[in-house]
Structures are given as C-alpha cells and as structure tokens.
C-alpha cells in the first residue's frame, strides 16, 4: 500500500497507524535516494561544462539553491553501500571454556562493524549488526547487505565467490589463503609467519536469488577484515567514482 488516501481509508486505528508508519519510512527512503541522484546529476552536469547559473535556469531555481544542493545534498557515493538501512552480517563462533557458550565475534570484526556504521551515518544511512551463529548459514537474499568474515566461518560464501572471475578463498594443509581464479597467484597471510599484516577480499557478489548483490569483505584472518573495512571507509568516494 503506497497511497496515503488508501491508508486514510483503513478503519482499524492500529492497522492505520502501522500502514502510515511503513509508508513514511518508504517515502523517506525514496526521498533520500532521489536526493542522492539529484546531487550526482548536478555534479555530472558541472563536470560536463555547465555552470551553476545554467543549471539553475534548467531547474527553475536560484543559483544559491543549486550551490546549496551541491554542498548539502546526499552524497552520491552512498549508493556504493545501499539505498536504505544496512545490515552487517558477521560470522560468529562459539565461546570456548564456558558451560553455556554463546556466539561471539572477534574484536577486529566488531571494530570493523563500528567503522562501517560510522561510514553509513556519514552518508545518511543507518546500520545494524547481525551475528551469524555456527555453522554460518547467512541469509543473503536481502537488500542493503554487507557480509564480513571468511568462508572459514561462513562456508556458503566459498561457493558464492565462484561468481567472481578474479579471486577465490582456498584452503590446504597450510591453511586458508586467497588465490586468483586460475590459480596463477596465491596470497598467503604474513600473519601465519608471525608478521603483523594480512590480506583481505573486498567485492560485490550476486545474491543467490539473482535479484541484486551484496558487499562482501573478509580477511584471511580477522585483522584483514578490519583492514578491508578501514580501506572502504577511507576510499568510498574513489571506489564509487571508479565502479559506481
């Protein structure tokens, strides 16, 4: 139901309140996305040689309003993350040494989530964290989804990554590593040799239902996952400009 007139015709006050609340959320999300598209279009017009005065004449508004939209509108790179509230799904594992173990995530993954939540807020989005318990059956057919941690904790991601023509996670007797799809290059974590850095994957993968994509980031170790999140936070405008 997306018509205010139809909502007004609902007799039950509780159902009417719920419908109005959902419709407001729907319209607010649409307005946010349209604002982003407008700012991106204005920036494209400027890059194409139009002046702010010419854009103002095109849109029948003042030049000062055009300037305001360019500085205060929703940042175009928000589209790299999503169009609405983000869900950050993180592979968890059970606590050890406890009689009633719960599902926990690494400190690095928690820091990575906080980086992404701050990044989302900076472009006008909210984010929530979802811990995926063992054996890692994460629900991927959702919009605005970011998934973190390697196939070691989320095994199905290993199959989904086969859609990437460039990189794969693989495992052998020496442990997990990243490899090019044809196996010509391998990237094994220096952490396995006592060094203080790691490799990570960052990419957009197709949902199993074929109705969209999700953003996936995972280090070979937890440190790499945090590094991928930090890279995304620092590079979002550049990544959106290059890859849309």
N, C-alpha and C positions, 0 to 999 in steps of 0.2 A: 504494500500500500504506500504510494508515494504522492498522494494528492491530499492537501490539507482539508479540502472540502469533504472528502471521504472520511477522514479522521473525525471531523466535526460531527458526522452522522452516526458515530458509534454510540449506542445507548448506554452501555455499561461504563461508568466513570473510570474504573480501574483499567479496563481494556483501552479506553480512550487515552488515558494518561500514558500507558505503555506505548501505544502506537505513536502518540505525539513525541514522546522521548526518542523513540527509534528514528522517526522522521527528521527530527532536529539533528541527531548525530549524522544521518545520511546527508543532509544538506550541508552541514558544516564541513564534512569530508570533501564533498563536491566543490564547495567554495574554495577550500584550501588548495585543491588540485587545479582548479581553474585560475586561481591567483598565481600559482607557480607557472602554469602555461603562459599566462599573460606576461609575466616578467621575462620568461625565457624568450618569448616572441619579440618583446621590446628590445632585449639585448641583441637578438638576431638582426632586427631592423637597423639598429645602430651600427652593428658590425658590417652591415651591407651598404652603409654610406648615408643613411637618412639621419637628419638632425633631430634633436628633441622637439624643435619647433614644428618640423614636418610631421612627426609622429603625433604631436598634439592636434594638429589640423586633421590628420587622418581619423583620430579617435574622438574628435569634437570635445576636447578638454584643454585645460590650460597647460602651458609648458611646465609650470611649477608642479602640477599634478603628475605629469609624466615623470619628472625628476623624483617625486616622492615615491611613485610606484617602483622605480628602478632601485631605490635605496631601501625601501621598507617592505616590499612585497616578499612573498615566499620564495626562498632561494631555489633556483631551478634544479640544483643538484640533489634536492630532496628525493627526486624520482629514482635515484640510484638505490635508495633504501626501501621506498614503498609509497603508497598513497594513503595509508591510514595507520592505525596503531600497530606497532611492530611486536611480533612475538619472537623472542630469542630462545630457541630450544637448545639446551646444553646437556650432553651426555653425562649421566651420573654413575657413580659406583657405590657399593655398599661400604659403610664404615667397617673397619676391622677392630677386633678386640673388644666388641660390645655384645652383651647378651641379646639386645634388641636393636640390631644395626639399622640405621636409616640410610637414605640415599643422599649422597653428598657430591659436590663438585669441587674441583681444585681451586686453590686461592687465585691462581692465574686466570682461570675461566671466570671467576667472579669479578676480578678486576677488568677482564675483557668485556663482560656484560655492562659494567658501570661505564666504561668508555663509550660503548655503543648507545647506552641510554642517554648519556650526556650529548653525544653527537645527534641523536634523534631529536632531543629537545631543542638543539641549536637550529634545526631546520623545521621546527613546528610540529614534530611528531612525538607521541608517547611510546613507551616500550615497556613490556613486561617479560619477566624471566620464567621459563618453564624447564624444570629439571626432568630429563627423560630417564627413568629408572632402568636398571638392567632387566632384560637383555638388549635394551636400546631400540625398542620399536617406536620410532618417532613418526608422528603423523605429518606427512609432507604436503598433502593436498590442501594447503591454506594460503591465502594471500598474505603479503607483508611478513614473510617468514625469513628469519635468519637462523641458521643451524651452526653450532660450534662443536668441536671435538672430533677426533679422528674415527675411522671405522673400527678401531680397536674397541670403542665404547658404543658406536652406532654402526653395526655391521652392514645394514642395508645400504648405507651411503657408499660402500665399496662398489656395489652394483650400479648405483645411480651415476657414479663418476665415470662409468664406461661411455656415457654420452659426451664426455669432454674429449676432444680429439688430441689434446696436448699432454695431459698429466694424469697419473694414477697414484693411489696409495697401494703399496705392495708389502708383503711380509715374507721373510725367510728365516733361516735359523739364527741370523744375526739380529732380527727384529724388524720393525716397521721402517719403511723409507718411501720417498717419493721417486717416481720414475716417469720418463717420457712414455707416451703411449706405445711407441715402437721399441721401447727398452734400450735405446741407444745411449741414454744418460740416466744415471742414478744420483739421487740427492739423499745422502745418509746424514743423520743428525750428528754434528760435532759434540753434542751433549753425551752421546754414547761413548765418547773418548775423553770425557771429563772437561770439555771446553764449555764456555758459558754462552752459547748461542745455538740456534735451531733453524730448521727450515719449516715453511708453512705453505699451505694451499689457500688461495682466495679465488673464488669463481662463482658464476651464476649457473645453476643446473636446472634441468627441466623437472617439473613436478610429474609424478607417475601418471596422473590423470590427463596430462597433456594440456592443461588449462592455465599454464603460466610457469613461472620459475621461482626459485628461492635462492638466497645468497648463502654460500657455504664457505666457512673458514675453519681451518684446522691445522695445527702444528703437528709435527711428528711427536713432539712432547707438548705439555701444557704451556711451556714458555713460548713456543712457536704460535700457539693460538692467541696468546696475549699480544705477541708481536704483530700478527695479522690484523687484530682489532686496532692496534695503535697506528699501523700503516693506513688503514681505511680512514680513521679519524683525521689523520694529518693530510690525506691525499684525496678526500672526497671530491672537491671541485675539479681537480685534474682528471680523476677517473671518470666523472660524469662527462666532462668535455670530450674526452677521448673515446668513450664507449657508449654514452647515452644509456 
